[in-house]
Amino acid sequence: MGDAISKRTVVNNPRLWHSVEAVREWPDLDALGNAGARMKLDVLLLKPEGMTPEDREALTDDEIDVLRTMATGEDPAFGVTHQVAAIGALAETGDAGALLLLADRARDRAADDRVRIAAIHALGEIGGTGVDTVVGQLIREKEPSIRTQAVLALAKVGTAADIAKLDQVAGEGDDLVAPLARKAADTLRVRVGLG
């Protein structure tokens, strides 16, 4: 196993007679390969505040590969929420290398809706060639939460041709999705320079 990294802090507490030195030892995760990368990512994803921009910028290519692996399936220890957090981290890093994986998760009707919604959101955040096609197909899903996220993502990645799709969804009268589709169509018109 790798060497331990120690962090020492002095704690001054008025209730104690003298200062106390707290020592926190942590294994050198970089020396543990993919297992260390996985442990580091688990810690980062489980932080109450989530990954900070500094955390994301410090990720290595190997750690991003491990993050992609984490996004492929439900975590046996932490459950589906950990998978969703991994997908969210991929979105925040703008990882274009994860687009195929994210498209597969978004289309997977057997997957948990939270995973699908996170994947659609990630596709909208990352963008790229072909993303508009995938997201455009998902606005026809039966589940309103999936359709809603697809509409929001299409506003970010769609082309002028997708405005008609959004207008059609807006005209269908679905109480939840239609108003969002109208706003998304207007946003897309402005984004592509037609509004």
Secondary structure as the mmCIF struct_conf table of DSSP 4:
data_model
#
loop_
_struct_conf.conf_type_id
_struct_conf.id
_struct_conf.beg_label_comp_id
_struct_conf.beg_label_asym_id
_struct_conf.beg_label_seq_id
_struct_conf.end_label_comp_id
_struct_conf.end_label_asym_id
_struct_conf.end_label_seq_id
HELX_LH_PP_P HELX_LH_PP_P1 GLY A 2 ASP A 3
STRN STRN1 ALA A 4 VAL A 11
TURN_TY1_P TURN_TY1_P1 PRO A 14 ARG A 15
BEND BEND1 LEU A 16 HIS A 18
STRN STRN2 VAL A 20 PRO A 27
HELX_RH_3T_P HELX_RH_3T_P1 LEU A 29 LEU A 32
HELX_RH_AL_P HELX_RH_AL_P1 GLY A 33 LEU A 46
BEND BEND2 LYS A 47 LYS A 47
TURN_TY1_P TURN_TY1_P2 PRO A 48 GLU A 49
HELX_RH_AL_P HELX_RH_AL_P2 PRO A 53 GLU A 57
TURN_TY1_P TURN_TY1_P3 ALA A 58 ALA A 58
HELX_RH_AL_P HELX_RH_AL_P3 ASP A 61 THR A 72
BEND BEND3 GLY A 73 GLY A 73
STRN STRN3 ASP A 75 ASP A 75
TURN_TY1_P TURN_TY1_P4 PRO A 76 PHE A 78
STRN STRN4 GLY A 79 GLY A 79
HELX_RH_AL_P HELX_RH_AL_P4 VAL A 80 THR A 93
TURN_TY1_P TURN_TY1_P5 GLY A 94 GLY A 94
HELX_RH_3T_P HELX_RH_3T_P2 ALA A 96 ALA A 98
HELX_RH_AL_P HELX_RH_AL_P5 LEU A 99 ARG A 107
TURN_TY1_P TURN_TY1_P6 ARG A 109 ALA A 110
BEND BEND4 ALA A 111 ALA A 111
HELX_RH_AL_P HELX_RH_AL_P6 ASP A 113 ILE A 126
TURN_TY1_P TURN_TY1_P7 THR A 129 GLY A 130
HELX_RH_AL_P HELX_RH_AL_P7 VAL A 131 LEU A 138
TURN_TY1_P TURN_TY1_P8 ILE A 139 ARG A 140
BEND BEND5 LYS A 142 GLU A 143
HELX_RH_AL_P HELX_RH_AL_P8 PRO A 144 VAL A 157
TURN_TY1_P TURN_TY1_P9 ALA A 160 ALA A 161
HELX_RH_AL_P HELX_RH_AL_P9 ASP A 162 ALA A 170
TURN_TY1_P TURN_TY1_P10 GLY A 171 GLU A 172
TURN_TY1_P TURN_TY1_P11 ASP A 175 LEU A 176
HELX_RH_AL_P HELX_RH_AL_P10 VAL A 177 VAL A 192
TURN_TY1_P TURN_TY1_P12 GLY A 193 GLY A 193
#
